[in-house]
């Protein structure tokens, strides 16, 4: 039996208790919220109650957009609770993984603590197909939506837990350039495909404003593994396709909104999604790791496309900046 009872009534009680604490803490407005009596009470709970608080907090995270608020103090407390070796059951961890697999963003999510809890369970019990499947769906969502280094650093650990290759990358096929990249890499011979997968996984882990020397050094070694000519020729093809707009129909969750606001449909055509934006920026950064004169016209053209004005500003300002810096390095 799961220590986090799935019954709705029990979960509602936990959420109600958490909500009363949140309301009381925000009425106090202290500088160090986690030092309040309420915070100490939450952290001092027994294992079963601590796990119930984690579960209640995850449900509150799902309601953030509806409530138009934040729960930063509970994020800190959830992180601390998850540092304890809480005796999560398989049902507990499947529930957490499935919730993380469905969220629209990971803001305030105690992701690292959840992954650590799954790793501890796996070390003692292994992962059956049910839990491994939940973890893999969680991994895919982090690949698609993770925007911070702390989130994307977990992808390799989640891949290992799910029994997937450590090097993986994600694309949104709505963009023609990303769809072509995905198809091209998938058609390669296994050894070259693996080398490209490692390079692209590294490229997508580019959440900072600029690449570190260590990041560029690793990128250079990965370019060497696929071959400089191969890298220059394939990126030239992919970069040239960036000027094409998205081709997919509006997703269901945006259709109702688009009926009220016509700009939504236009925005969707120009949108650069999280995985595609990170992948493109990372590939441009990688050009700096192995500068080649052949890249100059390609990067100049890509910079123009990234800088193109749309009804909502530059198409991809981060990409334009990355191109300029890569050109400066040539």
Residue pairs with C-beta under 8 A, 6 or more apart in sequence:
1 89
2 89
2 91
2 92
2 95
3 47
3 48
3 51
3 87
3 88
3 89
3 92
4 51
4 52
4 55
4 88
4 89
4 91
4 92
4 95
5 11
6 91
6 95
10 52
11 55
11 56
11 59
14 52
14 53
14 55
14 56
15 56
15 59
15 60
17 56
18 53
18 56
18 57
18 60
18 74
19 60
21 38
21 41
21 42
22 60
22 71
22 73
22 74
24 38
25 33
25 36
25 38
25 39
25 73
28 36
30 36
33 39
33 72
33 73
33 76
34 73
34 76
34 77
34 80
39 73
39 77
42 50
42 53
42 77
42 81
43 77
43 80
43 81
45 53
47 84
47 86
47 87
50 81
50 84
50 86
51 86
51 87
51 88
51 92
53 77
53 78
53 81
54 78
54 81
54 82
54 86
54 96
54 110
55 92
55 95
55 96
57 71
57 74
57 75
57 77
57 78
57 110
58 96
58 99
58 109
60 71
60 74
61 71
61 103
61 108
61 109
62 99
62 103
64 70
64 71
64 107
64 108
65 104
70 108
71 108
72 108
75 108
75 109
75 110
78 110
78 113
79 110
79 112
79 113
81 113
82 110
82 112
82 113
82 114
82 116
82 117
83 113
83 116
85 120
86 117
88 96
88 117
88 121
90 121
90 125
90 128
90 130
90 131
93 117
93 118
93 121
93 131
93 134
94 130
94 131
94 134
96 114
96 117
96 118
97 114
97 118
97 131
97 134
97 135
97 137
97 138
98 134
98 137
98 138
100 106
100 109
100 111
100 114
100 138
100 141
100 142
101 134
101 137
101 138
101 140
101 141
102 141
103 109
103 141
103 145
104 145
105 145
105 147
106 142
106 145
106 146
106 147
106 148
106 151
111 142
111 150
111 151
111 154
112 150
112 154
115 154
115 157
115 158
115 161
118 127
118 131
118 135
118 161
119 157
119 161
121 127
121 131
122 161
127 135
127 161
127 162
127 163
132 161
132 162
132 163
133 162
135 158
135 161
135 162
136 158
136 162
136 164
138 158
139 155
139 158
139 159
139 162
139 164
139 168
140 170
142 151
142 152
142 154
142 155
142 158
143 155
143 168
143 169
143 170
143 204
143 275
144 170
144 172
144 273
144 274
144 275
145 274
146 152
146 154
146 155
146 274
147 207
147 274
147 278
148 207
149 205
149 207
149 208
152 204
152 205
152 207
152 278
153 205
155 168
155 201
155 205
156 166
159 165
159 166
159 168
160 166
165 194
165 197
167 194
167 197
167 198
167 200
167 201
168 197
168 201
169 197
169 200
169 201
169 203
169 204
169 275
169 279
170 204
170 275
170 279
171 178
171 179
171 181
171 182
171 275
171 276
171 279
172 178
172 273
172 274
172 275
172 276
173 179
173 182
173 248
174 246
174 247
174 248
174 271
174 273
174 276
175 242
175 244
175 246
175 272
175 273
175 276
176 241
176 244
176 247
177 238
177 239
177 240
177 241
177 242
177 244
177 276
177 280
178 238
178 275
178 276
178 279
178 280
180 237
180 238
180 241
181 200
181 238
181 279
184 234
184 237
184 238
185 193
185 196
185 197
185 200
186 193
188 196
192 226
192 230
195 222
195 225
195 226
196 226
198 222
198 225
199 219
199 222
199 223
199 225
199 226
199 231
199 286
200 279
200 282
200 283
202 215
202 218
202 219
202 222
202 282
202 286
203 219
203 278
203 279
203 282
203 283
203 285
203 286
204 275
204 278
204 279
204 282
205 278
205 282
206 215
206 278
206 281
206 282
206 285
207 278
210 325
211 219
211 285
211 288
215 285
216 285
216 288
216 289
217 289
219 285
219 286
219 289
219 290
220 289
220 290
222 286
223 231
223 286
223 289
223 290
224 290
228 290
228 292
231 286
231 290
232 292
232 294
232 295
235 283
235 287
235 295
235 298
236 294
236 295
236 298
238 283
239 283
239 298
239 299
239 301
239 302
240 298
240 301
240 302
242 280
242 302
242 305
242 306
242 316
242 319
243 305
243 308
245 269
245 270
246 268
246 269
246 270
246 271
250 258
250 264
250 265
250 268
254 264
254 268
257 264
258 264
258 265
258 268
263 311
263 312
266 311
267 311
267 312
270 310
270 311
270 312
270 315
272 280
272 315
272 316
272 319
277 316
277 318
277 319
280 316
280 319
281 318
281 319
281 322
284 299
284 302
284 319
284 322
284 323
284 326
285 322
285 326
287 295
287 299
287 326
287 329
288 325
288 326
288 329
291 326
291 329
291 330
292 330
293 330
295 326
295 330
296 327
296 330
299 323
299 326
299 327
299 330
300 323
300 327
302 319
302 323
303 319
303 320
303 323
303 324
303 327
305 315
305 316
306 314
306 315
306 316
306 317
306 318
306 319
306 320
306 323
307 314
307 315
307 317
307 320
308 314
308 315
309 315
314 320
